[in-house]
Every structure is written in structure tokens, then in C-alpha cells.
Amino acid sequence: MIQSSRWFSRSLGAAAAVLMAAHPVLAQPFEGILTVHSASMPAAASMQYFIKGDRFRLEIVAPGQPQIVMISDGPARKQYVLFTDQRVYTSTTFAEVMRSTDSMRKASAALLQGASMTALGSTATVAGHQCAVYRYRDPKTGYLVCLTTELGALGGVSGLFGNVGPRLDSTPPPDWAQKLLKAGSFALRLADTTGKTIWEVLKAEAKPLPPGLFAPPAGFVPASDSSGRTKPPSLR
């Protein structure tokens, strides 16, 4: 039985959740690796996204914890969580993810429809790339977002807020988001309205990635309970 920290559980859950369904974009898609730091992470922890078209892989490592990997395979419409210390994995279909996140996705969509994104006229350099600072506001909250168009599109409106999530359906985002996405915008930094960083890209490396990164590797087997049904290992 695998045990992991509550922080790992929250991080994987946040990565699987999508702020809003994706919408096809015109900009060249980004392929490569994003090294990211989140304010919710322990100081010595690391987080990397490997992105290739409609596939992504998230790796999180923290001191004293086994590495856990989450994979989203868009063409196969499946997600996997790899428990590397035990060489087992769990799998979930996008349909199951959509059912389990239905109320959250609807609430996020409603907030986005009532939201605004305003360019503040200032710029910053994050991870060696220039980004333009915007103020995002919806009926519940507000953020400062630094958007770049130098790297290519992530392909989902969640990319505008420093999150990477799977494409679950084709519901279009609001007009303001569509314009930013068509320009190839995604966040290099997300901060609260006081300027305190919540999420930031530390390094962006554009490079071809092998397809084998986005599937359970050879030697890994499905985690299952005594009845043979797929069952996630327990999280502490």
C-alpha cells in the first residue's frame, strides 16, 4: 500500500482540475518542459510539466516523499497516475473526470463569462521571456497575470492562469480569452492583487519530447484491489 503526503494529493488534484474547457488555438503549440514553482509547494520541492500537443506529464518531487507522476493522454482521452516507488499506476477516462468535476467546471465557466482581463501596460521578464502584465477580475477574485506570446500556445484557457490541464470538451471560452489564446498567450507568472507570487515558471525549454513519456512505462502494472478492480493506493 502506497502512502504519500496530503500535499502530493492536493497537487495532483489541482493539476487534474481544469478551470475551463479547451478551445482550438491558431498559434503554434508549445512542446517542451516547464519547470514551475508554486507558493503551496515545500521550498525544496520541484515540479515539471512535459507538454506535447494534447499530451502532458506532470512530475512532482519533494524531500522524503516518493516521486508521483501524472500523465494526461488527450488522443486516448485517459489520465494516469504513476506511483514510481511501487511501479504501479491508476487510470481514469476523461469521461470519468468530466463527471467528477462537472459542478466545478460549470462554476468556473460561469466565473469566466463574468470576468475581465485588462492589460496594465507594463511588462516583466520571467524565465528569460518577456510577458505583459494583465489584471484578471471575476465576481469572486482577482489576479495579476503575466502573459507571454514568445513560446507558443498551451491550448487551453487554463493556460492563461498558470495551470496545465487536459482538453475535456470543446466548450468555447469567452471572447476575451479566445483573443488571448489565438495570440498564443499563456501565463509565466500568476500573483495576487498585492503582487505576491502564487505560481511562476522558472525555466521554459522548448524541445521535441518522445511519445513514450506520455504512457505508463514497461514494467508498471495497474493498481488493483482484491477483486481485481483498479483502485488508487491510499494517500495519507
N, C-alpha and C positions, 0 to 999 in steps of 0.2 A: 504494500500500500504506500503510495507516494504522499508525502506531506510537503507543503510549501507555505510561504508566509501569506498573510492577508494582503500585503502589498502586491505580491505577484498576482493574486486572484483579481484584485481591483484593476491592475494594469491590463491584464488580458481582457477583462470585461469591457474596459473603456476602448480598447483597440477594436473589439468586435462590433461595438455600437457605432452606428452611422448617424451623423447629425441630420442628413437628408439624402435621399436617393440621388444617384449619379445622373449626369446628363452628358451626352457626347460633346466633345470639345473639338475645336478646329486646330489648336496649337499642337505642335509636335509633342508626343508624350514623353515624360521623363523616364529614363531607365538608368538605374544605378543604386547607390547606397546613401541613405541619410542617417547620420549619427546625431542623436537628439538627446537633449536633457529636459526633464520635466521637474518642476518645483516639488511635485509629490514624490519624487524618487529619493531614495537614500543618496547621500553625497557621493559614495563610491560606486554607485550602480551605473550601468551603461545600457543604452537602448539603441538598436539599429533597425531601420527598415530597409529591406531589399525589394525593389519595385521593378516590375517588368510587365508593361501593358496592364491587363486586368488581373495580374497576379501580384501578391506581395507576401513577404515573410517578415515577421517581427521577432527579434531576438532580445531578450532581457536577461541581464546577469547582475546579481547583487551578491556581496560578500556573505558567505555562509549559506547560500541558497543554491540549489541545483538550477542549471540553465533550463528555461522553458521557452519553447518556440511556438509561435502561432503562424499558420500558413493559410492564406485565402487564395483559392484557385477559381478565378472568375469563369473561365470557359467550362470547367467541370461543375460550377456552382456548388462548391464544397469548401468547408473550412476544417482545418486540422489543428490540434494542439499536440505537440511532441513533448513527452517527458523524457528528456535525454538520459537521465541517470538510470532509468528503468528500461529504456529502449522500447517504450510503448507509446501509442497515440490514441486520441479520440477523434471522431469525425462528426461533422454536422452539416446538413444541407442548407443552402441559402433559404429554402422554403421554411425550414425549422427556425432559422434565425429571424426571418420576417415575422413569423407567428409570435416568437418570444419577445420581439422588440416593437410590435405593432403600435402599442399605445405611445411608446417613446418616440417613434418615428413620426407619428401623427402630431404629437405635441411640438416636436422640433420643426416640422413643416409649417405649422401654424405660426410659430415664433418668427421663422424666416420670412414668411409672407408679410408680416407686420414690421419687418426690420429695415434698417437703412445702413449703408456703408458710405461714409463720406471721406474723400481724400483731404488730408490736412495740409498738403503742400510741402511736407518735409520728407526727407529720406534718411536712410541709415545703411550701414554696411554690416551684414550678418553672414557669417561663414564665407567671407570673401566675395559676397554678391550684394549688389545694391538692391534695396527694396524701398517701396513707397509706403508711408505710414497712413493708415486709414482708421477712422473711428467707427466701430460697429455698435449699433444700438438696436435692441428689440424691447418689447414690453416688459421684460424681466431683468435684463442685464446689459452691460456694455463692455467692450474690449478695445484695446489698441492693437491693430494687426499690421505687420509689416509684410507687404506682398511683393514678390519678385516675379518678373517675366523672363528672367535670364536663363532658366534651367529647363523649361518645358512644363506641360500640364500634368497634374496628378489624375485628372479625370473625374473627380467628384467634388461636390460643393463642400464636403467635409475638409478638403484640402485647403480651403480658404481660411480655416480656423486651426491649422496645425494638427490635424488628425488625418490618418490614412485609414480608409475603410473599404469594404468590398462593395461592388456595384450590385445592389439588390433588385432594383427595378428601374423603370425608365421615367418615373415621375419628374417633370422638369422643375428646376428651382426657379425662384423669382427672377424677374428681368435683370435686376442689378447684379445678381450672382452670375447669370448667364453671360453678361458682358465681360465680367472679370475672368470667367473660365475660358471664354473664347480667346481672350488675350493670353492665355497660358499662365494665369496668376495662381500662385499658392503661397502659403504663409511660411516665412522663415522665422518669425517670432510672434508670439501672442503674449500680450500683457494686460493687466487690469487697468482701470482708468487712472490709477496713480502712476502707472509706468512700471510696476513690479512685474518682472517676467514670470509667466506661467509655463511657457513651452518655448524651446528655442532649438533651431538646427545649429549644431556645432560644426558639422562638415557635410558638404554635399559633393558626392563623387559620381559623375555621370560615366557609366561604363556598361558594356554588354554583360549580362548575367546568364549563367547556364540554366536551362529549364529544370534540371534536377533539384535546384534549390527549393522548388515550389511543390514538392510532393514528399510524403514520408520516405525516408531513405531505406535502402535494403537492410534487413535485419531488425527493423522495427515492426512490432505486431500490434493489432488493436487491443486496447484495454477492455476487459470484459468482466462481468460478474459471474457467479457460479452457474447461472442459467445460460451463459454464452452471449448475453446481450451486451452491446457496447455500453460502457459505464465509465465516467471520468474518475480518476483517482481522487481521493479526498484531499481537500485543501484546508490547512489549519489556519 
